[in-house]
Amino acid sequence: MIGFRARLGFLLPPGNPTIEPEMMAMAPQGVSLHFHRMVARGTPGALDGQAERNASMVAHLGDSIEMLALVKPDIIVVAHTATSYDLGRDAEAALLDRLAKASGTRVTTAFASVAAALERLGVKRVALGAPYSAETTAKGKAHLEAHGFAVVNHDNLKGVTNIYDETAQRAYRLARSVDRPEAQAVFLSGTGMPTIAVLDMLETDLQKPVISSNAAMLWLALRACGVNQPIAGYGRLLTLD
């Protein structure tokens, strides 16, 4: 740990090209980032076969975390929001408890980061946009509601065949389309869809917080490690302690 303020570990889905550059762009100086890929077969990012890939990643989480724990991170984040949607609240909590005890490291998820971020922002009513199938997006809505949030509107991005082919411009349009006046914030789910480049712009245009899975993951991981430095340019969340 000499020379580092914090050491953060992220477990990534296979083939996700977005998380590493987005995290490195946002991370403050002196924070060490470490990445490891989870185990799943099939075409990375494709909507077809997503449920099977999610199940594979969950089945191999123990081995994946064991490998990432070798670099002795202060915290490990399972960087895949839809995994939480498939597991459900109770199963996710039980799994994370087992993984933390087995690895000796704090373990959390992308969705847990989002829930903590919404609570920190004082948000109770949220609009949800995701690049998933309609079925998986509906699971995301249900998962938010299970954690006490009212989802005033939700929709999936149309025309997606592979999440990893999507752009920040499409993420911007998705956020605008799902927003409603009664929503206190907009949540863009999906760690593979580029989002951080448009978060500030969206907050200016919508006049409310807009968070993405990637921004929430970094915020929670840093704050859990005692790094409270405000980070401007990626939405108001990362300016809060």
Phi, psi and omega in degrees: 000352182302130178089355181241141175281328180198152178237115187249135178246137181231127174267120187251149171294151178301136172083353181293115183266000192263320192297310184303307181294326179292317179295317181293327177293323184273334189294136177285164180298140177090002176257126182265126181251136181226136187233144175217143182270139174281174186258121174199140178262168180100188183277115182300134175084349182288143176292323176294128178083009183297318181298320179293320178293320177300316181297323178294318180297318178296317182298331183254011184301322181302312179294320181296316179292324177302318180292315182292327181295344180296335178272004175057056176289156176285334179206147175241131179245125173282105194269060180208103188295320185294337176301317178296321180297321179289322183287319189086163190299308186292316181295322178296314181298318180294319180296315181296323178297316179296318182293321179295318179293321182291323185267342184072019183229144174297132181234132177222186183229167175301315182293319177302324177296318179296314180300317178295322180294316179297320178296318179297326179278355181073028184268130174245332182242123188228149169257138185244130171232139184213152177271015183275183169292164177299322181296313181292323177297321177297323175296322177298317176301313181297323181291318175301315181295325178295338178263011172094009179262141174270123180264105186280340175199148175209150178197155175258151179293128184276150176081015180275129168249327177220122182302325186284356174267356185283165186235164176296328179296320178291324176297320177301312182294325178297314180299317179297323185286329182271342182299146175223152181304325183281349177285131177277342179201162174244133177246121174262107181278164176100112181282346183267350179269124180299130183224327195296334182292342184245002184296313179298316180298317180296319180295323176295317184286321185267344180060043176198164178296141172231121181238152174238164179302318184292317178297319180294320179300313182294318180303309183295317181298317179295313183294325178297333180263008177082014177264105185252015181298127175295139179237111184272155173103356184228032181095160187291336182307313185285000172262357183262154177275000000 
